[in-house]
Amino acid sequence: MLAALLQYEFLQNAFLTGILIGILAPLLGAFIVVRRLSLIADALSHVTLAGIAASLYLSKSVPMFAGLSPIYMGMIFSVAGSLFIERLRSLYKHFQELAIPIILSGGIGIGVIFISLAEGFNTDLFNYLFGSVSAVSRADLYLILVISIAVLVMITLLYKELFLLSFDEEHAAASGIPAKAIHFIFMVMVALVIAASMRIVGILLVSSLMTLPVAASIRIANGFKQTILFSILFGELSVLIGLFSAFYLDLAPGGTIVVTAIIILLATITYKKIKNAVVGKKREVKV
């Protein structure tokens, strides 16, 4: 595998991109899970699918779009979807959770229309749905690198504010924190990371990389910072093991990455149960 990595550029692109996504997705996922907004990732991934399908359709029917990478249209749709979610959350103040299924349904509907116009599924669309090791170009890697730097800088600068908003939004707003502006920035970051992740994980599975490593880390972490660290560790393990498996078994990397993340989650659940049982027995012995 090491020899292949040194020889083939597409493998280098895939693994470097995977490493970056393995950091970004669980990092943002930790804030999403704490705020109980896990389904936002699903909604935006389906909106991204609509953007990808629209781009593939336009590339066939409009010459000027022929050379445009679908990832850009996917990002535009994803960011637009995040803005619509925020708008709907403000309209339905007492039923904010409605915003997510509304946008999710809209994304699916628009995506199906463009897929039909593009005369059904093709290899390109399949790669975007489930990920592909060979589909990641050097331009995609550079784009994801820029997004990674921007997201890491924003998280570093706004960590305190995001932490307060995640655990007590009303108190944070009362403390003078510009809650709407920071939440807007956060949603845009989530949208960009979801769109950027689709090359490796796939549109339909990217939300799993944002939630499964976080779910595993919550079982064993003590405190929020430790949750983030374990989430990133589990995310990286899922991506690297998943990519190795996809390469050797000739499978879609999205599936192998998600299955690896599920195995890690089951392992942490089992570890926690065993640990609690051991602690319980020790207490009984002391008594």
C-alpha positions, 0 to 999 in steps of 0.5 A: 500500500505504501508503494502504491501511495508513493506511485499514484497521485490519486491515492495521495489525493484520497488519503490526504483529503481523508485525513483532513475530513477525518479532522473537520467532520468530527470536530464540527460534529461535536458541536452539532451533537451537543446542540441536538442538531444531528439531522442538519448534516443529513438535510444539508447532504441531501441539498448538496446532492441536488446541487451535484445533480444540477451541475451534472445536468447543466454540464450536459445541456449547457456548454459553459458548465461542461468544465465546471466541477460539480463540487462547486455547485454542491457547495453553493446549494449546501450553503444556501440550504444552511441559510434557509434552515436558519431562516425557517428556524427563526420563522418557526420559533416554537417548532424549530426542528421543522426546518430540518425535514423541510430542507431535507425534503426539498433537497431530495425533491430537487435532486430527483428532478435533476437526476431525472433530467440528466437521464438517471444515475451515471458513474459520476453521480454514483461516486458522489453518492458513496465516495470514490478513492479515484475521484479525488483530484489535486484541485479537490485536495487544494480546495478542501485544504483551504476549507480546512484552514478556514474552519480550524481558524474560525473554530479557534477564534470562536471556540468560547462562543460556540461552546456557550451557544452549544450548551446554553444558547439563551444565556450566551445571547444574554451575555452579549454574544452575537448568537445569530452571527456566530450560528450563521458562520457555524452553519456555513462551515458545516455546509462547506465541510459536508460538500467537501467530504462527499468525494471521499465519504459520499453525500449519503454517508457524510453525516455518519462521519459527523455523528458516529465518532462523536457518539463513540467518544461520548461513551468514554470522554470526560468533558467537552474538549476530551470529547472533541479529541476522541471524536477526531481520533475515532474519525481519523481511524474510521477514514484511514481504515476505511480507505485501506479496506476500500483500496484492497477490497475494491469497494466504495470508501463511504461504506467501509468508512461508516462500517469502521465507525460503527465498529468503533462505536460498538467497541466503546459501548462494550468497553463502557459496559465492561468498565461499569461492571468491573467498578460495580464489582469492586464497590460490592467487594468493598461493602 
